[in-house]
Amino acid sequence: MSFRSAGRARSFASCLQNHGETVTQSTTTALHGFRVLDLTRFLSGPHATLLLAGLGAEVIRIDDPKQGDPTFSAPPFVGPHGVSLQRKSTDDIGLAYLKRGRSKKSISLDLKHPKGRDIFLNLAATADVVVENFRPGVMQRLGLDYAALRAANARIVHCAISGYGSTGPMARRKVYDLMVQAAAGLMSITGDPDGSPYKAGSPISDGIAGTYAVVGILAALLQRGQTGEGQFIDVSMVDCLFSLLFDEPLDCYEGLGLAQRQGNRIMRFSPFNAYETRDGAITIGAATRDDWTALLSVIGREDLLQDTNYMDPGWRVANNAQVDALVSAWTSTQTREQALADLDARDVACSPINTISDVMRWSHLIGRGMLQSITHPKTRQASGALGPGFPLKFSGADAGYHVPAAMPAENNAEIYGSLMGLSHSEIDDLKKDGII
């Protein structure tokens, strides 16, 4: 089997599909020319590689030829008959797969087979980054740990995402987002003060870890530009989530006489909560003295400007129930629209509590390009489902998801043939042997 030298990555397709509109790509992507090998599954890793793809990297997703990506066959499905919980046709594909696979290429490869391992190492020799979210120890058992990758390519950046990280007594424990939110302490501080602990409404530990992973990868690539060498990046989902929530002085709550669960509040501010109006709840927050004085004016309680207690932020935090009662006495007499208009007129931070249906119709997100039609890779038609657009906007670089998710193994001929230089007969033999 021969492997001929490969050229640098080429840019992806040059048109962006957003709400059915085609926009010609006119600027260079930030990560044009960088190649990423994606061994990830579920959300933390695929989110990281989705962001890298949105920045313009050539992301090559690698699936096991026997099992494939688990989200491909997981509900809800998208197909010719729309979105459903049951497969209605052979063309139905898991919606999560279609969202997370945008702007990525797809090949199949059995990493457990010796030939598959050799192929991957040869492919890694042409790549800049390898991202995986196996449990610690798996890459070593496959013979593909950082030492093996570095031997194939000293410039490679190997990013490993796992629940607890690659070191420590919990390193090899199996986890999902629920366990991470529980272990890092987030569940213990989420919910009503007198209620039960809750996880956040979305798997945020996956998204946070994936985002942190991208930060690490970009930093490693920047350092490589100075040293010429790659490195290993160890990303722990628990570490990443804890680093965010522990900005709050949670270890001091007990000594301050505060409940661990604050509901919708942030303990440093008062008022800072959700309040009922005559036709639905809104959120209001006063983080500064100017916020508080403006709010007092809106609710008609300027008399409290002379009250040393109410003008003391520490007193308001300690006596938050009284402050909330004061604000609620006003909101309960207002319609939601009236309250929001009056608060906004005085520059008091406020918002309606939008449902997901509200968000899907929100002109602000639509105008920011954050609601992107999910295109079926076979029909190339809009599926009726939406996915998030790319969240960063650049003045001098194109960013976004330019093509729909690739079908499994769709790019085998391109990667194994054009990139790695294998002949048609060599590719056919690999397929017959179940290696690709």
C-alpha positions in Angstrom: 0.0 0.0 0.0 1.6 3.3 -1.0 1.0 6.7 0.4 2.0 9.6 -1.8 2.6 13.1 -0.4 -0.5 15.2 0.2 -1.1 18.9 -0.5 -2.4 21.4 2.1 -6.1 21.6 2.8 -8.3 23.3 0.3 -11.1 25.6 1.3 -14.6 24.3 1.5 -17.5 25.3 -0.7 -18.0 29.0 -1.3 -21.6 29.5 -0.7 -23.5 29.8 2.6 -27.1 28.6 2.9 -29.0 30.5 5.4 -32.8 30.5 5.4 -32.6 29.3 1.8 -30.5 32.3 0.7 -27.2 31.8 -1.1 -24.4 34.2 -0.2 -21.1 34.1 -2.1 -18.1 33.7 0.1 -15.9 36.7 -0.6 -13.3 36.7 2.1 -10.7 34.3 3.4 -11.6 32.1 6.4 -9.5 32.5 9.6 -8.4 28.8 9.6 -8.0 28.3 5.8 -5.4 25.7 5.2 -5.6 23.9 8.5 -6.6 20.3 8.6 -8.4 18.8 11.6 -9.0 15.0 12.1 -12.2 14.6 14.1 -12.5 11.4 16.2 -15.2 12.8 18.4 -18.8 11.6 19.3 -21.9 13.1 20.9 -21.5 16.8 21.8 -18.4 18.1 23.6 -16.0 17.1 20.8 -18.3 17.6 17.8 -19.1 21.1 19.2 -15.4 21.9 19.2 -14.8 20.6 15.7 -18.0 22.4 14.5 -16.6 25.7 15.7 -13.3 24.9 13.9 -15.2 24.1 10.7 -17.1 27.4 11.1 -13.7 29.2 11.3 -12.7 27.6 8.0 -10.6 24.6 9.0 -10.9 21.4 6.9 -12.5 19.1 9.4 -12.5 15.4 8.5 -14.8 13.4 10.7 -13.7 9.7 11.0 -16.3 7.1 11.8 -16.1 3.4 12.5 -17.2 1.6 9.3 -19.3 -0.9 11.3 -21.0 1.3 13.9 -20.9 4.8 12.4 -21.7 8.0 14.3 -24.3 7.2 17.1 -26.3 10.4 16.4 -26.9 9.4 12.7 -29.5 6.9 13.9 -30.8 8.8 17.0 -34.1 10.6 17.1 -35.5 13.1 16.3 -35.0 12.4 12.6 -35.1 14.6 9.5 -36.1 13.3 6.1 -38.5 13.8 3.2 -41.5 13.7 5.5 -40.1 16.4 7.9 -39.1 15.9 11.6 -40.2 12.8 13.5 -39.3 10.7 16.4 -39.6 7.5 14.3 -37.8 6.8 11.0 -40.4 7.2 8.2 -38.0 6.5 5.3 -34.5 5.2 4.6 -33.4 8.8 4.0 -34.2 9.9 7.6 -31.1 11.1 9.4 -30.7 12.1 13.1 -31.1 15.9 13.5 -28.2 16.1 15.9 -25.9 14.5 13.2 -27.1 17.1 10.7 -26.5 20.0 13.1 -23.1 18.9 14.4 -21.8 17.7 11.0 -22.2 20.9 9.1 -19.1 22.0 7.0 -17.3 18.8 7.9 -16.1 16.0 5.6 -16.7 12.3 6.5 -14.6 9.2 6.0 -14.8 5.7 7.6 -11.8 3.9 9.1 -11.4 1.0 11.5 -8.8 2.3 14.0 -8.6 -1.1 15.8 -7.3 -2.8 12.6 -3.5 -2.5 12.2 -3.9 -1.2 8.6 -6.5 1.3 9.9 -4.0 2.5 12.5 -1.3 2.9 9.9 -3.6 4.8 7.6 -4.6 7.2 10.4 -1.0 7.9 11.3 -0.2 8.6 7.6 -3.3 10.9 7.5 -2.1 12.6 10.8 1.2 13.3 9.1 -0.7 15.7 6.8 -2.9 17.2 9.5 -2.6 20.0 12.0 -4.9 18.9 14.8 -6.4 15.7 16.1 -9.5 16.1 18.4 -11.0 13.1 20.3 -13.2 12.7 23.3 -12.6 9.0 24.1 -12.1 8.0 27.7 -8.5 8.4 28.8 -6.5 5.3 27.8 -8.5 4.5 24.6 -6.1 6.3 22.3 -3.1 4.5 24.0 -4.8 1.1 23.5 -5.3 2.0 19.9 -1.6 2.9 19.5 -2.6 6.4 18.6 -1.8 8.4 21.7 0.1 11.7 21.6 3.5 9.9 21.5 2.5 7.9 18.4 1.0 11.0 16.8 4.0 13.1 17.6 6.3 10.4 16.0 4.2 10.7 12.8 4.1 14.5 12.9 6.0 16.6 15.4 3.8 19.6 14.6 0.5 17.8 15.5 -1.8 19.3 18.1 -3.6 16.6 19.9 -6.7 17.7 21.9 -8.3 15.2 24.2 -11.7 16.0 25.8 -13.0 13.9 28.7 -15.3 14.1 31.6 -12.7 14.4 34.4 -9.5 14.9 32.4 -6.6 12.5 31.7 -5.2 12.6 35.3 -6.7 12.1 38.8 -8.6 9.3 40.5 -11.8 9.9 38.5 -10.1 10.1 35.1 -11.4 6.9 33.6 -15.0 7.2 34.9 -17.8 7.3 32.3 -19.8 10.5 32.3 -22.4 12.5 30.4 -23.3 16.1 30.8 -25.7 15.3 33.7 -22.9 13.7 35.7 -20.6 16.7 35.0 -23.2 19.2 36.1 -23.7 17.1 39.3 -20.0 16.6 40.0 -18.9 20.2 39.3 -21.6 21.6 41.7 -23.8 23.3 39.2 -26.9 21.2 40.0 -26.5 22.0 43.7 -26.9 25.7 43.0 -29.6 25.5 40.3 -33.2 25.7 41.3 -35.4 27.3 43.9 -33.8 27.8 47.3 -36.3 25.5 49.0 -36.6 23.1 46.1 -34.7 20.2 44.5 -31.4 20.6 42.6 -31.8 20.8 38.8 -29.5 20.5 35.8 -29.4 23.4 33.4 -32.0 23.1 30.6 -29.3 22.3 28.0 -26.1 20.1 28.1 -24.0 23.2 28.8 -21.0 21.3 30.1 -20.5 19.7 26.7 -20.7 23.1 24.9 -18.4 24.8 27.5 -15.8 22.1 27.2 -15.9 22.1 23.4 -15.5 25.9 23.4 -12.6 25.8 25.8 -11.0 23.1 23.6 -11.1 25.4 20.7 -9.4 28.1 22.8 -6.7 25.6 23.6 -6.3 24.4 20.1 -5.9 28.0 18.7 -3.4 28.8 21.4 -1.4 25.7 20.6 -1.4 26.5 16.9 -0.2 30.0 17.7 2.6 28.7 19.9 3.5 26.2 17.2 4.1 29.1 14.8 6.8 30.2 17.2 8.3 26.8 18.2 7.5 24.6 15.2 6.2 21.9 17.6 2.7 20.7 18.5 1.5 19.6 21.9 -1.1 17.6 23.9 -4.1 19.5 25.3 -6.0 17.9 28.2 -9.6 19.2 28.5 -11.7 18.2 31.4 -15.4 18.9 31.2 -15.6 19.2 35.0 -12.6 21.6 35.1 -14.2 23.8 32.4 -17.6 24.0 34.0 -16.2 24.6 37.5 -13.9 27.4 36.2 -17.0 29.3 35.2 -19.4 28.7 38.1 -16.7 29.3 40.7 -16.4 33.0 39.7 -19.2 33.3 42.2 -18.0 33.2 45.9 -19.9 30.0 46.5 -17.6 28.8 49.2 -18.5 31.9 51.2 -22.3 31.6 51.0 -22.7 29.7 54.2 -20.7 32.1 56.2 -22.8 35.0 54.7 -26.0 33.3 55.6 -27.0 32.7 52.0 -28.7 29.7 50.5 -26.6 27.7 48.0 -29.5 27.8 45.5 -30.5 31.4 44.6 -33.2 30.6 42.0 -32.9 33.3 39.3 -30.8 35.6 41.4 -27.2 36.5 41.5 -26.4 37.0 45.1 -24.2 40.0 44.6 -27.1 42.1 43.2 -30.5 43.0 44.4 -33.0 43.2 42.8 -32.0 40.6 40.2 -34.8 38.2 39.5 -37.9 37.2 37.5 -41.1 39.1 38.4 -44.7 38.5 37.5 -46.7 41.1 35.5 -50.4 40.9 34.7 -49.8 38.7 31.7 -46.4 37.0 32.2 -43.1 37.2 33.9 -40.1 39.4 33.0 -36.6 39.7 34.3 -35.2 42.8 35.9 -31.7 43.4 37.2 -30.0 46.3 39.0 -26.2 45.8 39.2 -25.2 49.4 39.8 -26.3 52.4 41.8 -27.5 54.1 38.6 -29.5 51.0 37.8 -31.2 51.1 41.2 -32.0 54.8 41.2 -33.4 54.5 37.7 -35.6 51.5 38.8 -36.9 53.4 41.8 -37.9 56.2 39.4 -39.7 53.8 37.1 -41.7 52.1 40.0 -42.5 55.5 41.6 -40.5 55.0 44.8 -38.1 57.9 44.6 -38.7 58.4 48.3 -36.4 55.5 49.0 -33.5 57.5 47.6 -33.2 59.0 51.1 -33.4 55.6 52.8 -29.9 54.5 53.9 -30.9 50.9 54.0 -32.4 50.7 50.5 -29.5 52.6 49.1 -27.0 50.2 50.6 -26.4 47.3 48.2 -25.2 45.0 51.0 -28.4 45.6 52.9 -30.5 44.9 49.8 -28.7 41.6 49.2 -29.2 40.6 52.9 -32.9 41.6 52.7 -33.6 40.6 49.2 -37.1 39.3 50.0 -38.1 42.9 50.9 -36.6 44.3 47.7 -38.3 41.7 45.6 -41.6 42.4 47.2 -41.1 46.1 46.4 -40.5 45.4 42.7 -43.2 42.8 42.5 -45.7 45.3 43.9 -45.1 47.4 40.8 -44.8 44.7 38.2 -48.0 43.0 39.3 -50.0 46.1 38.2 -48.4 46.3 34.8 -48.7 44.4 31.5 -45.6 42.8 30.3 -45.3 45.2 27.4 -45.9 48.3 29.5 -43.3 47.2 32.1 -40.6 46.4 29.6 -41.2 49.7 27.7 -40.9 51.8 30.9 -37.8 50.0 32.1 -36.1 50.2 28.7 -36.9 53.9 28.5 -34.8 54.4 31.7 -32.1 52.0 30.6 -32.9 49.4 33.3 -31.8 45.9 32.2 -34.9 43.8 31.5 -36.2 41.1 29.2 -39.2 39.1 28.5 -38.9 35.4 29.3 -39.0 34.1 25.8 -40.2 30.6 24.9 -38.3 28.6 22.3 -41.1 29.5 19.9 -40.6 33.2 20.7 -36.9 32.8 20.1 -37.5 31.2 16.7 -39.4 34.3 15.6 -37.1 36.8 17.2 -36.1 39.4 14.6 -32.8 40.1 16.5 -31.5 36.5 16.2 -32.8 36.3 12.6 -31.0 39.5 11.7 -27.8 38.2 13.3 -27.9 35.1 11.2 -28.2 32.8 14.2 -31.1 30.7 12.8 -29.8 28.6 10.0 -31.8 26.1 7.9 -30.6 22.5 8.3 -30.2 21.1 4.8 -30.6 17.4 4.1 -27.4 16.1 2.5 -29.1 13.9 0.0 -31.9 16.2 -1.2 -30.1 19.4 -0.6 -33.5 20.8 0.5 -34.3 22.7 3.7 -35.5 20.2 6.3 -37.8 22.4 8.2 -35.5 22.3 11.2 -33.2 25.0 12.3 -29.7 25.0 13.7 -27.5 27.7 15.3 -25.6 29.9 13.0 -21.9 30.7 13.7 -21.8 32.9 16.8 -18.8 35.1 16.0 -18.8 37.8 13.4 -15.5 38.9 11.8 -14.8 42.1 9.8 -12.1 40.5 7.8 -12.8 36.8 7.6 -15.6 34.6 6.5 -17.1 32.3 9.2 -20.0 30.0 9.1 -21.3 26.6 8.1 -21.1 26.5 4.3 -22.3 23.0 3.4 -24.6 20.5 5.0 -23.4 17.5 7.0 -21.7 14.9 4.8 -23.2 11.4 4.5 -21.1 8.8 6.3 -18.0 7.9 4.3 -19.0 10.5 1.6 -15.4 11.7 1.3 -13.6 8.4 1.3 -12.6 8.7 -2.4 -11.4 12.3 -2.0 -9.3 11.7 1.2 -8.0 8.2 0.4 -7.6 8.9 -3.3 -6.8 12.5 -4.0 -5.2 13.3 -0.7 -3.4 10.1 0.3 -2.8 8.9 -3.2 -4.3 5.4 -3.0 -5.5 3.7 -6.2 -9.0 2.6 -6.8 -8.0 -1.0 -6.3 -6.4 -0.2 -3.0 -9.5 1.6 -1.8 -11.7 -1.2 -3.0 -9.5 -3.7 -1.1 -9.7 -1.6 2.1 -13.5 -1.5 1.8 -13.8 -5.3 1.2 -11.7 -6.0 4.3 -13.9 -3.7 6.4 -11.1 -1.3 7.1 -12.9 1.7 5.6 
